[in-house]
Amino acid sequence: MKELLKTIIYSRYFIVAAAIIVGLLSAYFWYQDNPIEETSEIIIKEQTGVDVDLTPKTPEQGTQKKSSYLPINHFHMRVH
């Protein structure tokens, strides 16, 4: 059971689904194009290769790179 739970949590689908949910909820409760939502978009792109915008009705704020929201410059989450 413990191995199954570990496999589910570290699966790419779970990570992408969690990023989508967190990103959409942060846009709903905070404001659109906030750092949490932008970080969710980065995680989705890193895991799937698809560049998404969870709040497409709003233009991206400024010309600031999305990765500048993160506390580290190179965010890479590897799933095995």
C-alpha positions, -999 to 999 in steps of 0.1 A, spaced: 0 0 0 28 24 9 46 17 -24 13 23 -43 8 57 -26 44 67 -33 40 57 -70 8 77 -73 23 108 -57 55 108 -78 37 101 -110 38 128 -137 0 128 -140 -5 135 -103 20 163 -103 4 180 -134 -31 176 -119 -19 191 -86 -3 220 -104 -34 227 -124 -56 226 -93 -33 248 -73 -28 273 -101 -65 276 -108 -74 280 -71 -47 306 -65 -61 326 -95 -96 323 -80 -87 333 -45 -58 357 -50 -55 374 -84 -49 362 -119 -13 358 -131 0 356 -95 33 339 -87 17 307 -76 -3 304 -108 28 312 -129 48 286 -110 21 260 -117 24 269 -154 61 263 -153 57 229 -136 31 219 -162 55 230 -190 85 211 -174 65 179 -170 46 179 -203 63 203 -227 31 221 -232 31 259 -226 -2 267 -209 -18 298 -195 -43 289 -167 -59 324 -170 -60 330 -208 -84 360 -205 -57 381 -189 -25 391 -207 7 380 -191 20 408 -168 49 427 -182 79 411 -199 92 395 -167 102 359 -173 80 333 -155 110 317 -140 119 349 -121 90 341 -97 108 311 -84 133 314 -56 159 295 -77 168 302 -113 167 267 -126 136 248 -114 137 212 -126 115 185 -111 124 151 -124 100 122 -121 113 87 -124 
